Amino acid sequence: MTHRILVAGATGYIGGRLVPRLIDAGYAVRVLVRSPSKLTAVPWHDAVEIVEGDLGDPEAAAAACEGVETLFYLVHSMGSGSGFEQQELAMARTVAEAAARSGVRRIVYLGGLHPDGVELSRHMRSRTAVGRVLLDGKVPAVVFQAGVVIGSGSASFEMIRHLTENLPVMPAPSWVERRIEPIAIRDVLHYLVHAPTLPEGLNRTFDIGSREVLTYAGIMYGYAHQAGLSRRRVFALPTPAPRLAGWWVALTTPIPHSLAVPLVESLQHDAIAAEGDIDQYIPEPGGGLTGYRTAVELALGRMASGEVETSWTNASQAPPSDPLPSDPDWARRTVFVDERTRDTDTAPEHVWRVIEGIGGDNGWYSWPAAWAIRGVLDKLVGGAGHNRGRRHGDRLNVGDAVDWWRVEALEDLPARKVLRLQAEMKVPGRAWLELSAEHNGAGTTYRQRAIYFPAGLSGKLYWWLVLPFHGLIFPSMARNIVQRAAAYQAARG
């Protein structure tokens, strides 16, 4: 009988990479998600059983666990809202009880390395408490404890990358001298994939790492070397200043403030493995564990080739809000629309190529300084900011983050292609940007619509305040997209 595995957290950074590896290892995989639409574009969609449900619902959790032997619980909250620790503990208890009711034989959880006897950050304290709840439950649990995970698209790696690339000289809080044991994402996945083979009844934590201990400053120096940058200079200041450092990280990297603060707060203590008992049960990967600089080299290679499997931007995706109503519904509500249309003799496929490549390194084809300023303002009020980038440089999937937008829809019709982006910046209302290329017989009609549903008076005032900004960027965006498509067509001959 095939060993059945349930993965909770399959839309996350780790879970999204673990699922295809479990499939390749021959397991029957079931995934539990609140929004199955998030998995529409993943390549392993048809190879798993997808169950819609909420882990906080005891009946839904128990139903998802039916017939399952191993449950991977890869759910973490990095939000900073009050009460999140109690919410995480309550959910962990619900899952542990549901697993026991349904006959699950093992739970696998991924926590973080931390020293004993010190006051941990709220987020590290919560992860540790969740691990303890699972270990104290009726189902045997294996809790892997890992340090900084190095891999393309991970939040920690993106923070390291942008700080190192943007700041050749960096006065930094005292935590840059803390010792850490990084681990490559491929090695984390190695241990997770082999977890179902551990002896039955095993109930304990395992520290996992690279066996290579560095300081955070050393991490940045190593990144600079692998990326071919000039030598960086990091100076430790006498104070940890986690809150201030969180804002600094948010403003100088793509990481939003809500994620930067818990990341920085978790850097206040050494994070190195206290034991290596996992070697008695799971052998190291062929060729040994991955060193830090090799892990950086692999991550950079993945990014350069556009092969980033999962990203923190998708793992941190908020539950989707209501989709854009159809145009006839707009008559029943207040809506503001900025629409631009341009006809060109350029072929539709070339116009679409430019549309699909929007954002990230390519920018928004108009007034980059204006976009950057608006992005900084968004971060200052707790928004996503404008520099999250995108997972692939030239293709998009539904659910992908594109700077402060999220891909809501991709329509690929014979004569018309449409990209619709939903805004994730902080605004008093809901906003979309829709770009389309339609064959018109002689070439292409390019259409661009910014659509905004204001929330009350503040939403209406916001629209009128940003109207001058729209008057600058939207006309030039339409013009430059059409011109770039024409240039691309000309270059192709």
For each residue, the residues with C-beta under 8 A, 3 or more apart:
1:
2: 26 27 28
3: 26 27 28 69 70 196
4: 27 28 29 30 67 68 69 70
5: 22 27 28 29 30 68 69 70 71 72 196
6: 29 30 31 32 64 65 68 70 71 72 104
7: 10 15 18 19 22 29 30 31 32 72 74
8: 15 31 32 55 64 71 72 73 74 75 95
9: 12 14 15 72 73 74 75 76
10: 7 15 16 18 19 31 32 33 39 48 74
11: 15 16 33 35 38 39 314 315 317
12: 9 15 16 74 75 76 310 315
13: 16 17 153 154 155 310 311 312 314 315
14: 9 17 18 74 110 149 185 188 189 192 310
15: 7 8 9 10 11 12 18 19 31 72 74
16: 10 11 12 13 19 42 309 310 314 315
17: 13 14 20 21 185 189 309 310
18: 7 10 14 15 21 22 72 74 189 192 193
19: 7 10 15 16 22 23 29 31 42 44 48
20: 17 23 24 43 44 47
21: 17 18 24 25 189 192 193
22: 5 7 18 19 25 27 29 193
23: 19 20 26 27 29 44 47 48
24: 20 21
25: 21 22 193
26: 2 3 23
27: 2 3 4 5 22 23 196
28: 2 3 4 5 49
29: 4 5 6 7 19 22 23 47 48 49
30: 4 5 6 7 48 49 50 51 64 68
31: 6 7 8 10 15 19 39 48 49 50 51
32: 6 7 8 10 51 52 53 55 60 61 64
33: 10 11 36 38 39 50 51 52 53
34: 52 53 54 319
35: 11 38 52 319 320
36: 33 39 40 50 52
37: 40 320 398 399
38: 11 33 35 314 317 399
39: 10 11 31 33 36 42 45 50
40: 36 37 45 397 398 399
41: 45 397 398 399
42: 16 19 39 45
43: 20
44: 19 20 23 47 48
45: 39 40 41 42 48 50
46:
47: 20 23 29 44
48: 10 19 23 29 30 31 44 45
49: 28 29 30 31
50: 30 31 33 36 39 45
51: 30 31 32 33 63 64
52: 32 33 34 35 36
53: 32 33 34 57 60 61 63 64
54: 34 57 60 61
55: 8 32 60 61 75 91 94 95
56: 61 90 91 94
57: 53 54 60 61 94
58: 61 62 94 97 98
59: 62 63
60: 32 53 54 55 57 63 64
61: 32 53 54 55 56 57 58 64 65 94 95 98 99
62: 58 59 65 66 98 101 102
63: 51 53 59 60 66
64: 6 8 30 32 51 53 60 61 68 98
65: 6 61 62 68 71 98 99 101 102 103 104
66: 62 63 102
67: 4 102
68: 4 5 6 30 64 65 71 99 102 104
69: 3 4 5 104 105 106 196
70: 3 4 5 6 104 105 106 107 108 195 196
71: 5 6 8 65 68 95 99 104 106 107 108 139
72: 5 6 7 8 9 15 18 107 108 109 192 195
73: 8 9 92 95 107 108 109 134
74: 7 8 9 10 12 14 15 18 109 110
75: 8 9 12 55 91
76: 9 12 88 127
77: 84 87 88 126
78: 123 155 258 259 262 263 316
79: 84 258
80: 84 258 261 262
81: 84
82:
83: 86 87
84: 77 79 80 81 87 88 122 126
85: 88 89 122 125 126 129
86: 83 89 90
87: 77 83 84 90 91
88: 76 77 84 85 91 92 126 129 130
89: 85 86 92 93 126 129 130 133
90: 56 86 87 93 94
91: 55 56 75 87 88 94 95
92: 73 88 89 95 96 130 133 134
93: 89 90 96 97 133 137
94: 55 56 57 58 61 90 91 97 98
95: 8 55 61 71 73 91 92 98 99 107 134
96: 92 93 99 100 107 133 134 137 138 139
97: 58 93 94 100 101 137 138
98: 58 61 62 64 65 94 95 101 102
99: 61 65 68 71 95 96 102 104 107 137 139
100: 96 97 104 137 138 139
101: 62 65 97 98
102: 62 65 66 67 68 98 99
103: 65
104: 6 65 68 69 70 71 99 100 107 139
105: 69 70 139 140 200
106: 69 70 71 139 140 141 142 195 196 198 200 202
107: 70 71 72 73 95 96 99 104 134 137 139 140 141 142
108: 70 71 72 73 141 142 143 144 192 195 196
109: 72 73 74 130 131 134 141 142 143 144
110: 14 74 143 144 146 188 192
111: 127 128 130 131 143 144 145 146 205
112: 124 127 128 145 146 147 266 271
113: 145 146 147 180 181 207 209 271 272 273
114: 118 120 124 128 145 269 271
115: 118 269 270 271
116: 274
117:
118: 114 115 269
119:
120: 114 124 125 128 266 269
121: 124 125 242 262 265 266 268
122: 84 85 125 126 262 265
123: 78 126 127 262 265 266
124: 112 114 120 121 127 128 265 266
125: 85 120 121 122 128 129
126: 77 84 85 88 89 122 123 129 130
127: 76 111 112 123 124 130 131
128: 111 112 114 120 124 125 131 132
129: 85 88 89 125 126 132 133
130: 88 89 92 109 111 126 127 133 134
131: 109 111 127 128 134 135 141 143 145 205
132: 128 129 135 136
133: 89 92 93 96 129 130 136 137
134: 73 92 95 96 107 109 130 131 137 139 141 143
135: 131 132 141 143 203 204 205
136: 132 133
137: 93 96 97 99 100 107 133 134 141
138: 96 97 100
139: 71 96 99 100 104 105 106 107 134
140: 105 106 107 200 201 202 203
141: 106 107 108 109 131 134 135 137 203
142: 106 107 108 109 195 198 202 203 204 205 206
143: 108 109 110 111 131 134 135 204 205 206
144: 108 109 110 111 188 191 192 195 205 206 208 278
145: 111 112 113 114 131 205 206 207 208 273
146: 110 111 112 113 149 183 188 208 209
147: 112 113 180 181 182 183 209 271 272 273
148: 156 160 180 182 183 219 271
149: 14 146 154 156 157 182 183 184 185 188
150: 154 156 157 160 182 183 184 185 292 295 296 299
151: 154 157 184 185 186 295 298 299 302
152: 157 185 298 299 300 302 303 307 308 309 311
153: 13 157 158 308 309 310 311 312 313 391
154: 13 149 150 151 157 158 185 312
155: 13 78 158 159 255 259 263 312 315 316
156: 148 149 150 159 160 263
157: 149 150 151 152 153 154 160 161 296 299
158: 153 154 155 161 162 253 254 255 312
159: 155 156 162 163 249 253 255 260 263
160: 148 150 156 157 163 164 219 220 223
161: 157 158 164 165 223 227
162: 158 159 165 166 252 253 254 255
163: 159 160 166 167 170 220 249 252 253
164: 160 161 167 220 223 224 227 229 232
165: 161 162 227 229
166: 162 163 252 253
167: 163 164 170 232 252
168: 229 230 232 233
169: 232 233 235
170: 163 167 220 232 233 234 235
171: 235 237
172: 175 176 216 217 234 235 236 237 245
173: 176 236 237 239 240 241 242 244 245 264
174: 177 236 237 238 239 240
175: 172 178 216 240 242 245 264 267 268
176: 172 173 215 216 217 220 234 236
177: 174 215 216 217 236
178: 175 215 216 267 268 269 270 271
179: 213 214 215 270 271 272
180: 113 147 148 213 214 215 216 219 270 271 272
181: 113 147 209 210 211 212 213 214 271 272 273
182: 147 148 149 150 209 210 212 214 219 292 295
183: 146 147 148 149 150 187 188 208 209 210 289 290 295
184: 149 150 151 187 188 210 289 290 292 294 295 298
185: 14 17 149 150 151 152 154 188 189 295 299
186: 151 189 190 285 290 295 298
187: 183 184 190 191 208 210 285 289 290
188: 14 110 144 146 149 183 184 185 191 192 208
189: 14 17 18 21 185 186 192 193
190: 186 187 193 194 282 285
191: 144 187 188 194 195 206 208 278 282
192: 14 18 21 72 108 110 144 188 189 195
193: 18 21 22 25 189 190
194: 190 191 197 198 282
195: 70 72 106 108 142 144 191 192 198 282
196: 3 5 27 69 70 106 108
197: 194 282
198: 106 142 194 195 202 281 282
199: 202 281
200: 105 106 140
201: 140
202: 106 140 142 198 199 281
203: 135 140 141 142
204: 135 142 143
205: 111 131 135 142 143 144 145
206: 142 143 144 145 191 275 277 278 281
207: 113 145 273 274 275 276 277 278
208: 144 145 146 183 187 188 191 273 278
209: 113 146 147 181 182 183 212 272 273
210: 181 182 183 184 187 289 290 291 292 295
211: 181 273 276 289
212: 181 182 209 291 292
213: 179 180 181 272
214: 179 180 181 182 218 219 222 292
215: 176 177 178 179 180 218 219
216: 172 175 176 177 178 180 219 220 267
217: 172 176 177 220 221 234 236
218: 214 215 221 222
219: 148 160 180 182 214 215 216 222 223 292
220: 160 163 164 170 176 216 217 223 224 232 234
221: 217 218 224 225 231 232 234
222: 214 218 219 225 226 292 293 296
223: 160 161 164 219 220 226 227 229 296
224: 164 220 221 227 229 230 231 232
225: 221 222 228 229 293
226: 222 223 293 296 297 300
227: 161 164 165 223 224 296 300
228: 225
229: 164 165 168 223 224 225 232
230: 168 224
231: 221 224
232: 164 167 168 169 170 220 221 224 229
233: 168 169 170
234: 170 172 176 217 220 221
235: 169 170 171 172
236: 172 173 174 176 177 217
237: 171 172 173 174 241
238: 174
239: 173 174
240: 173 174 175 245 268
241: 173 237 244 245
242: 121 173 175 245 246 261 264 265 267 268
243: 246 247 261
244: 173 241 247 248
245: 172 173 175 240 241 242 248 249 264
246: 242 243 249 250 257 260 261 263 264 265
247: 243 244 250 251 257 260 261
248: 244 245 251 252
249: 159 163 245 246 252 253 255 260 263 264
250: 246 247 253 255 256 257 260 261 379 385
251: 247 248 376 379 380
252: 162 163 166 167 248 249
253: 158 159 162 163 166 249 250 260 387
254: 158 162 313 385 387 388 389
255: 155 158 159 162 249 250 259 260 263 312
256: 250 259 260 379 382 383 384 385 388
257: 246 247 250 260 261 379 382
258: 78 79 80 261 262 382
259: 78 155 255 256 262 263 312 316
260: 159 246 247 249 250 253 255 256 257 263 264
261: 80 242 243 246 247 250 257 258 264 265
262: 78 80 121 122 123 258 259 265 266
263: 78 155 156 159 246 249 255 259 260 266 267
264: 173 175 242 245 246 249 260 261 267
265: 121 122 123 124 242 246 261 262 268
266: 112 120 121 123 124 262 263
267: 175 178 216 242 263 264
268: 121 175 178 240 242 265
269: 114 115 118 120 178
270: 115 178 179 180
271: 112 113 114 115 147 148 178 179 180 181
272: 113 147 179 180 181 209 213
273: 113 145 147 181 207 208 209 211 276
274: 116 207
275: 206 207
276: 207 211 273 279
277: 206 207 280 281
278: 144 191 206 207 208 281 282
279: 276 282 283 284
280: 277
281: 198 199 202 206 277 278
282: 190 191 194 195 197 198 278 279
283: 279
284: 279 288 289
285: 186 187 190 288 289 290
286:
287:
288: 284 285
289: 183 184 187 210 211 284 285
290: 183 184 186 187 210 285 294 295 298
291: 210 212 294 295
292: 150 182 184 210 212 214 219 222 295 296
293: 222 225 226 296 297
294: 184 290 291 297 298
295: 150 151 182 183 184 185 186 210 290 291 292 298 299
296: 150 157 222 223 226 227 292 293 299 300
297: 226 293 294 300 301
298: 151 152 184 186 290 294 295 301 302
299: 150 151 152 157 185 295 296 302 303
300: 152 226 227 296 297 303 304
301: 297 298 304 305
302: 151 152 298 299 305 307 308 309
303: 152 299 300 306 308
304: 300 301
305: 301 302
306: 303 392 393 394 395
307: 152 302
308: 152 153 302 303 311 391 392
309: 16 17 152 153 302
310: 12 13 14 16 17 153 314 315 391
311: 13 152 153 308 314 315 391 401
312: 13 153 154 155 158 255 259 315 316
313: 153 254 316 317 388 389 391 400 401
314: 11 13 16 38 310 311 317 391 399 400 401
315: 11 12 13 16 155 310 311 312
316: 78 155 259 312 313
317: 11 38 313 314 320 399 401 406
318: 424
319: 34 35
320: 35 37 317 323 406 408 422
321: 422 430
322: 325 430
323: 320 408 409 422
324: 408 409 420 422 432 434 451
325: 322 329 330 333
326: 329
327: 330
328: 331
329: 325 326 332 333
330: 325 327 333 335
331: 328
332: 329
333: 325 329 330 453
334: 453 454 460
335: 330 451 452 453
336: 451 452 454 463
337: 449 450 451 452
338: 449 450 470 474
339: 447 448 449 450
340: 447 448 449 474 475 477 478
341: 445 446 447 448 478
342: 445 446 478 479 482
343: 440 443 444 445 446
344: 351 443 444 446 482 485 486
345: 442 443 444
346: 350 351 443 444 482 485 486 489
347: 350 351 443 444 489
348: 351 352 415 417 437 438 439 443 444
349: 352 353
350: 346 347 353 354 485 486 488 489 492
351: 344 346 347 348 354 355 437 444 446 481 482 485
352: 348 349 355 356 417 437
353: 349 350 356 357 394 485 488
354: 350 351 357 358 365 481 484 485 488
355: 351 352 358 417 419 435 436 437 481
356: 352 353 394 395 396 419
357: 353 354 362 393 394
358: 354 355 362 364 365 402 419 435 481
359: 362 363 364 389 390 402 403 405
360: 363 389 390 393 402 403
361: 389 393
362: 357 358 359 365 393
363: 359 360 368 371
364: 358 359 368 371 403 473 477
365: 354 358 362 476 477 480 481 484
366: 370 371 472 473 474 476 477 480
367: 370 371 472 473 476
368: 363 364 371 372
369: 372 373
370: 366 367 373 374 469 472 473
371: 363 364 366 367 368 374 375 386 473
372: 368 369 375 376 386 387
373: 369 370 376 377
374: 370 371 377 378 386 425 469
375: 371 372 378 379 385 386 387 403 404
376: 251 372 373 379 380 385 386
377: 373 374 380 381
378: 374 375 381 383 384 385 386 404 425 426
379: 250 251 256 257 375 376 382 383 384 385
380: 251 376 377
381: 377 378 426
382: 256 257 258 379 426
383: 256 378 379 404 424 425 426
384: 256 378 379 388 401 403 404 424 425
385: 250 254 256 375 376 378 379 388 404
386: 371 372 374 375 376 378 403 404 425
387: 253 254 372 375 403
388: 254 256 313 384 385 401 402 403 404
389: 254 313 359 360 361 401 403
390: 359 360 393 396 400 401 402 403
391: 153 308 310 311 313 314 400 401
392: 306 308 395 396 400
393: 306 357 360 361 362 390
394: 306 353 356 357
395: 306 356 392
396: 356 390 392 400 402 407 410 419
397: 40 41 400 407 410
398: 37 40 41 407 408 409 410
399: 37 38 40 41 314 317 406 407
400: 313 314 390 391 392 396 397 406 407
401: 311 313 314 317 384 388 389 390 391 405 406 407 424
402: 358 359 360 388 390 396 405 406 407 421
403: 359 360 364 375 384 386 387 388 389 390
404: 375 378 383 384 385 386 388 423 424 425
405: 359 401 402 421 422 423 424 433
406: 317 320 399 400 401 402 421 422 424
407: 396 397 398 399 400 401 402 410 419 420 421
408: 320 323 324 398 420 421 422 432
409: 323 324 398 418 419 420
410: 396 397 398 407 417 418 419 420
411: 416 417 418 420
412: 417
413: 416 417 418
414:
415: 348 438 439
416: 411 413 436 437 438 439
417: 348 352 355 410 411 412 413 436 437 438
418: 409 410 411 413 434 435 436
419: 355 356 358 396 407 409 410 434 435 436
420: 324 407 408 409 410 411 432 433 434
421: 402 405 406 407 408 432 433 434 435
422: 320 321 323 324 405 406 408 430 431 432
423: 404 405 427 430 431 432 433
424: 318 383 384 401 404 405 406
425: 374 378 383 384 386 404 431
426: 378 381 382 383
427: 423 430 431 452 459 462
428: 454 455 456 458 459 462
429: 452 453 454 455 459 462 463
430: 321 322 422 423 427 452 453 455
431: 422 423 425 427 450 451 452 453
432: 324 408 420 421 422 423 449 450 451 452
433: 405 420 421 423 448 449 450 451
434: 324 418 419 420 421 447 448 449 451
435: 355 358 418 419 421 446 447 448 481
436: 355 416 417 418 419 446 447 448
437: 348 351 352 355 416 417 444 445 446
438: 348 415 416 417 444 445 447
439: 348 415 416 443 444
440: 343 443 444 445
441:
442: 345
443: 343 344 345 346 347 348 439 440
444: 343 344 345 346 347 348 351 437 438 439 440 485
445: 341 342 343 437 438 440
446: 341 342 343 344 351 435 436 437 478 481 482 485
447: 339 340 341 434 435 436 438
448: 339 340 341 433 434 435 436 474 477 478 481
449: 337 338 339 340 432 433 434
450: 337 338 339 431 432 433 470 474
451: 324 335 336 337 431 432 433 434
452: 335 336 337 427 429 430 431 432 459 463
453: 333 334 335 429 430 431 459
454: 334 336 428 429 458 459 460 462 463
455: 428 429 430 458 459
456: 428 459 460
457: 460 461
458: 428 454 455 461 462
459: 427 428 429 452 453 454 455 456 462 463
460: 334 454 456 457 463 464
461: 457 458 464 465
462: 427 428 429 454 458 459 465 466
463: 336 429 452 454 459 460 466 467
464: 460 461 467
465: 461 462
466: 462 463 469 470
467: 463 464 470 471
468: 471 472
469: 370 374 466 472 473
470: 338 450 466 467 473 474
471: 467 468 474 475
472: 366 367 370 468 469 475 476
473: 364 366 367 370 371 469 470 476 477
474: 338 340 366 448 450 470 471 477 478
475: 340 471 472 478 479
476: 365 366 367 472 473 479 480
477: 340 364 365 366 448 473 474 480 481
478: 340 341 342 446 448 474 475 481 482
479: 342 475 476 482 483
480: 365 366 476 477 483 484
481: 351 354 355 358 365 435 446 448 477 478 484 485
482: 342 344 346 351 446 478 479 485 486
483: 479 480 486 487
484: 354 365 480 481 487 488
485: 344 346 350 351 353 354 444 446 481 482 488 489
486: 344 346 350 482 483 489 490
487: 483 484 490 491
488: 350 353 354 484 485 491 492
489: 346 347 350 485 486 492
490: 486 487 493
491: 487 488
492: 350 488 489
493: 490
